[in-house]
Amino acid sequence: MARIYQTQTMGEADVRVALVTARGQADLWVHRVDSWGLARGDARWFMTPARFDATAWVYFCSIGMAQVLVCFVDSYGEAGWRDPARARKGLFSRRGFG
């Protein structure tokens, strides 16, 4: 389950993410969902304003500083790691992974 909290500083974040518009440039295609129940795996994100309810704290930054490049997509079926062989499964599903 990916419950994402957006941090205001890079030092607080578990993962640094850059948003890209080109799907071919992204490592992960993400679909935003409207409830906790719909959040699944790394690719269906529920954005939460409550930091301690989150499974990952994310800082949105430039491509050069990012650990993961994300492209938001319109459907559940499109969401997922672009290259399953290089996927970092569970990256957004748990806190404290460093």
N, C-alpha and C positions, 0 to 999 in steps of 0.2 A: 504494500500500500504506500503510495507516495503522497504524503501530506506535506506541502512545501510552505516554508516561511521565508519571506524575503528579508534579508538582513540589510542594514544600512551601511555596514562597514565590512570590508573584506576579512578582517581578523576574526569576526564572529562566525563566518560561514564554514560549513562542512564542504561545500562544493562551489567553485567559481564557474558560472555559466555565461556563455555568450549566445544571444539570440541572433539567428540568421534567417533570411527569407528564402534562400535557395536550398531546397531539400537535399540536393547532392552534396552540399557543403556540411550538412549536419551529421553529428554522430548519433543523435537520438531524435526521433520524431515524437512529439508530445501532443496529447489531446487533453485539454482542460475540461474537468468535470465539475458539476455543481454540488456534489455531496461526497461525504467520506465514503459512503457505501459503494460509489462508482469508481473510486480511486483503486487502481490495481497495478501491481508491478512498478516498474520505473517509468512507464510511458503514459499513464493516466494520472494527471496531477490535480489534486485539490489544493488550491491556494488558501492557506489559513492565516488569519491575523493573530492567532494565539501561538506564540513561539514555542511553548512547551507542549502543545498538541502536535507539533510537526515531527515528521520522521526525518526531515532533512532541512537544514538552514542553507539557503542559497543566496549568493551574491551575484547579481547580474553585472557583467563587466565587458570589456572589449575582447575581441577574438584573440588577441595576443596574450592576454592574461588568463584566458579561460582554460579549464580542465576538460570541459565538455561543451560541444556546440549543439544547440537545440533549435529545432524548427517546429513551430506550432502547426498542427494539422487539424482538419475539420471533422474527422471521423475516428471512431474507435479502431476500425480495421486498418487504418494507415499507421497508427501509433506503434512504436517499437524501435529497437536498435537497428540502425541501418545495416550494419554488418554484424550478424549474430556471432561470428567467430571472434570479434574484437569487443563484444559487449562486456560491460562492467555491471553485471546483474546485481541487483540489490543496492546499487549506489545511492538511490533516493529512498530506500525503504527502511533505513535504520540510522540512528544518530551515533555520532562518536567514532566514525570509521577513519577519521583523519585524512 
